[in-house]
Amino acid sequence: MIGALHRVKGLRFGTLRLRIAVLYASLFAAVIAVLMVIVGQAIARFGENNATRDLAANARVFEEILDLRARQMRSASDVLSRDFGFREAVATNDRATIASALDSLRDRSRSSAAFVVGYDGSVIGSTGDVLPDGNSLWGPLDQGVEYGVIRLGNDVALAAASPVEVPDLVGWLVVTQPLDQTAMDRLVKLAAVDLAAQVVRKGDTPPALLSAPLGRVFERSEGDRFLYRISALPALQDRLDPRLILRHSLSGSLAEYASLKWLLALLAVAGLCLVIALSWKVSLSITAPLRKLDEATRLIGEGRQVEVTVRTDDEIGRLASSFNAMIKAIDEREKRIVHVGLHDGLTNLPNRKLFVEQLSQALARRKADDRLMVIYIDLDDFKVVNDTLGHPAGDTLLRNVAGHLIAELPEATIARLGGDEFAILIDGVDCDASLAGIARRVQACFMRHVTIDGQVADCSASLGIAVAPGDGDDGNILMKHADLALYRAKRDGKSGHHFFEPSLDEQARLRRQMELDLRRAIGEGEFELYFQPLYSLTEEKLKGFEALIRWQHPERGQISPLEFIPLAEETGLIHPIGEWVLREACHQASMWETDLSVAVNVSPKQFASPGLAGKILSAIASSGISADRLELEITESVFIANVEKTMATLYSLRGLGVKIALDDFGTGYSSLSYLRSFPFDKVKIDRSFVTDLANGGNGHAIIRAITTLADALGMETLAEGVEEIEQLDILRREGCRNVQGFLLSKPMSAQDVRTWVLGDEQGKLLTRVA
């Protein structure tokens, strides 16, 4: 540049004005050339940074949209999964009802597919849908994953899952929306920049992108320059590992600034024409705003908030105004996205994600002597409000509860976790403060009546409470412990609260371990049947045996049915266990004398299964015994849910030829109407009345009344728990026809039964009780 200036000075012109004009023209041209290079680089850098920022912002928009869609699908599926009729259909494997409900849910939520994954990995879907392998979904669902990507046929789809509990978990309701190229193209239209998007499995990712970093924008040249961003999406299916790939043309973005460069060049040419009088002024008017834009671009790249001052209304001024408007729009979009991602759309309270962050921050700033309370809340009978007043009324109630909590607990952090569940964080609790008093204060916030559209709804809630640091100093642990305490509070009754106790965690762990062991035991055949003799006092002979299940645990030894049968009923595992008992009992009976029967207990949940009659018929047919040698023992609790359906099932079983006995009569929900409505073959007198015979109680009168009633109705009677000769004599005098108990024999294995029947033990029995 200096050499060029010397050459200009060496030129001779007619006037000094011309020489000055030529000199400044040369200086201006040199300066403009330098500025053009600097501004070009600044604009290119600005364009690259802006494109990178836009791609990152749009990637967050995509992820939030997918998350929002998943939550919307989860909300839609939550409504159905909590429906009593649907849960009953899932629990009873009523495929027609399930398919109809799934069709309605799919149409109502505009989903591509809806299906139920059973706890055993089975899948029941809506009509005509392609269904995934349930076993590949079971693991993530069992681990509590609420939504993610699955594979449907050759395509991938976004899926959200809701647990189906009756009240224990029996399966999951899954709703999906496609993530094929058509769906992604629709999402791309929502983006602020031109993008190409696709969701693929990791195995289908182009080889050139396999080693690319996740969650970061990177550049790749493919003839033209492109920006990529690859994100890992949550998966609801084993070994899927989905990826969201976004691509944006950097060359295309930078091409948009070409007109600006041409404008600067035209300004430089115009400045050369006016250099003598206006060179410095033009230079300052052009370079000053450009320097500000360059500085603003650099500061924005550093993550700082800036605003360019607009002093003119020319092209440079408009560029600065557009720059300010663009930065403001991006900032507002990011704020809206962050707010939507961290707040509940119905109540505007913090959602679970934000609540966990606030809890972590509160734990970090907690003083040594202060305590922190995490309260998990579940509204009582919220489903009743939805069912009787409608879902809009339920939404109104939730908003009313949220507003009331904010007004009554201004010092607390309140969040809605979803459905009718809330969470409250109270930090800075003094070590001398009464935790029970705080719990009662929070409980009182819910004990009120709420008027909704002229209708009065009762509002109450169950609370589970965990306190830091005693119950843990980690947010996830505290929320887990509060959830366990809530489960205990709900089990103890409504409108109460319960503080976490270490035993709750241990109980949950042991229950889960036993459930896993129970599933293994079903697959590995760890169960065994024992048999106890049934003796006829009227015929003075052995009539048959009652089949009693035993679990031989490889580590704990023999586990009592009283311990694992309730868990099997809660988890739905009673169905495969009960089917095995039926088949094994009939098989063992086929090896006895033909006049000996076998009695099998049928649980209320097993009895409610629509396929019970078919399973019984299959067990009888495969064993080859006659149907009248099988006796099914049911308890009075089977009549509680649906008497008409129960009676229909009983008559269908009677039609097969099997005998029906009413077990534990005289306890629980005893009603003479049951005996009048169905002609039972046998009534079993509960062992508590037999034990009472030796204690001087009123057992004589009760047994006499039962035997008299049974005789009048043409039914046999059997007394359980007979252990002494005196009890046997009394039962004989009171007209009881059959007995069972340790006086005859303790339960014995199948091998011992055959030895006992064929040997002289039976003769000894007859001698002992005759």
Buried (B, 14 or more C-beta within 10 A) or exposed (E): EEEEEEEBEEEEEEEEEEBBBBBBBBBBBBBBEEBBEBBBEBBEBBBBBBBBBBBBBBBBBBBBBBBBBBBBBBBBBBBBBBBEEBBBBBBBBBBEBBBBBBBEBBEEBEBBBBBBBBBBBEBBBBEEBBBBBBEBBBBBBEEEBBBBBBBBEEBBBBBBBBBBBBEBBBBBBBBBBBBBBEBBEEBBEEBEBEBBBBBBBBEEBEEEBEEBEEEEBEEEEEEEBBBBBBBEBBBBBBEBBBBBBBBBBBBBBBEEBEEBBEEBEEBBEEBBEEBBEBBEEBBEBBBEBBBBBBEBBBEBBEEEEBEBEBEEEEBBBEBBBEBBEEBEEBEEBBEEBEEBBBBBEBBEBBBBEBBBEBBEBBBEEBEEEBBBBBBBBBBBBBBEBBBEBBEEBBBBBBBBBBEBBBEBBEEBBBBBBBBBBBBBBBBBBEEEBEBEEBBEEBBEBBEEEBEBEEEEBBBBBBBBBBBBBBBBEEBEBBBBBBBBBBBBBBEEEEBBBBBBBEEBBEBBEEEEEBBEBBBEBBEEEBBBBBBBBBBBBEEEEBBBBBBBBBBEBEEEEEBEBEEBBEBBBBBBBBBBBBBBBBBBBBBBBBEBEEEBBBBBBBBBBBBBBBEBBEBBBBBBEEBEBEBEBBBBBBBBEBBEEEBEBBBEBBEEBBEBEBBBBBBBBBBEEBEEEBBEBBEBBBBBBBBBBBBBBEEEEEBBEBBBEBBEBBEEEEBBBBBBBBBBEEBBEBBBEBBBBBBBBEBBBEBBBBEBBBEBBEEEBBEEBEEEBE
